[in-house]
Amino acid sequence: MAGSEILVGICDETLVFGPVCGYGGTAGVVAYAGRTGMPVRILWPEDATR
């Protein structure tokens, strides 16, 4: 998570490809980015399944 926090700190926006659920990994990065006020876009095609 420390590495992800560094990346969030040097980026302008977080782009996520796929679902975001649970704790840790992608979900943790999205939550952290949101807390810092960084824009977060989740890109999930309508016909995609998990």
Backbone bond lengths (Angstrom), bond angles and torsions (degrees), N, CA, C in turn:
res aa  C-N    CA-C-N  psi(-1)  N-CA   C-N-CA  omega(-1)  CA-C   N-CA-C  phi
1 M - - - 1.439 - - 1.519 110.05 -
2 A 1.314 117.48 -31.90 1.470 119.65 -179.59 1.530 110.62 -60.96
3 G 1.317 117.09 -40.58 1.463 120.44 177.92 1.514 111.46 -65.52
4 S 1.319 116.70 -39.49 1.464 120.95 178.34 1.523 110.99 -64.93
5 E 1.318 117.12 -38.81 1.462 120.89 178.12 1.529 110.89 -63.27
6 I 1.317 116.94 -37.20 1.472 120.43 176.59 1.525 109.54 -64.22
7 L 1.331 117.10 -45.84 1.470 120.23 179.49 1.522 111.38 -61.28
8 V 1.316 117.73 -42.95 1.465 121.00 177.71 1.527 109.43 -59.49
9 G 1.314 116.89 -37.82 1.461 121.50 -178.83 1.519 114.57 -67.13
10 I 1.334 117.40 -23.41 1.466 119.08 -177.48 1.531 113.17 -107.88
11 C 1.334 117.07 1.35 1.463 121.19 -179.41 1.523 111.16 -103.97
12 D 1.334 115.50 164.34 1.459 121.53 178.18 1.521 112.47 -97.59
13 E 1.320 117.02 -23.05 1.462 121.31 -175.56 1.525 108.58 -157.22
14 T 1.333 116.45 149.47 1.456 121.35 175.75 1.520 108.76 -105.65
15 L 1.334 116.57 123.56 1.463 122.35 175.67 1.515 108.14 -109.43
16 V 1.324 116.38 128.11 1.454 121.59 -178.51 1.520 108.04 -119.72
17 F 1.318 116.96 131.78 1.453 122.50 179.45 1.520 108.64 -108.40
18 G 1.322 116.53 104.48 1.452 121.25 178.67 1.507 112.38 115.60
19 P 1.332 116.15 -175.38 1.458 120.14 -177.14 1.524 111.42 -73.55
20 V 1.300 115.08 152.84 1.467 121.52 177.12 1.517 106.69 -123.28
21 C 1.316 116.68 112.76 1.460 119.58 179.44 1.517 109.05 -151.58
22 G 1.303 115.52 160.36 1.450 121.09 177.73 1.516 112.90 75.25
23 Y 1.312 115.22 -178.93 1.458 121.47 -177.95 1.520 109.97 -103.16
24 G 1.317 115.52 143.27 1.460 121.07 176.76 1.516 111.92 90.34
25 G 1.298 116.23 170.97 1.459 120.95 179.39 1.518 111.79 57.93
26 T 1.318 115.67 -134.29 1.460 121.24 -177.44 1.525 111.56 -59.89
27 A 1.329 116.70 -42.24 1.463 120.25 -179.14 1.523 111.14 -61.00
28 G 1.315 117.38 -38.63 1.459 121.04 178.34 1.518 112.38 -65.86
29 V 1.331 115.96 -39.55 1.464 120.24 178.81 1.524 110.26 -66.90
30 V 1.335 117.13 -42.80 1.464 121.15 179.01 1.529 110.05 -62.14
31 A 1.315 117.44 -44.04 1.463 120.86 179.33 1.526 110.79 -62.56
32 Y 1.324 116.55 -44.74 1.465 120.25 179.27 1.523 111.35 -63.17
33 A 1.326 117.17 -45.19 1.462 121.06 179.55 1.529 110.20 -59.85
34 G 1.329 116.54 -42.40 1.461 120.49 178.54 1.521 112.27 -62.25
35 R 1.328 116.56 -40.03 1.473 120.16 178.94 1.524 111.98 -65.48
36 T 1.324 116.69 -28.93 1.466 119.39 -179.75 1.520 112.10 -85.21
37 G 1.346 116.62 -6.25 1.456 120.09 -179.40 1.516 114.42 89.02
38 M 1.328 117.15 5.09 1.459 120.86 179.31 1.526 110.24 -72.74
39 P 1.324 117.66 137.45 1.469 119.89 174.90 1.529 110.74 -62.94
40 V 1.328 116.01 137.71 1.463 122.09 179.01 1.521 108.16 -125.08
41 R 1.341 116.94 126.87 1.465 121.85 175.63 1.519 108.45 -118.46
42 I 1.332 115.58 125.36 1.455 120.78 176.94 1.521 107.26 -103.13
43 L 1.325 116.27 117.58 1.461 122.77 -178.26 1.526 108.17 -101.62
44 W 1.336 115.68 112.36 1.447 120.87 -177.61 1.518 108.01 -139.55
45 P 1.323 118.77 109.37 1.464 121.32 -178.51 1.528 111.44 -59.68
46 E 1.319 116.81 144.13 1.462 121.70 -177.67 1.520 112.93 -58.05
47 D 1.326 117.91 -35.81 1.470 120.54 -176.04 1.528 113.22 -92.12
48 A 1.307 119.02 3.64 1.459 122.17 -178.60 1.526 109.79 -79.75
49 T 1.330 115.33 148.63 1.468 121.65 176.64 1.503 108.28 -125.61
50 R 1.282 115.47 160.10 1.463 120.93 -179.43 1.494 109.71 -96.32
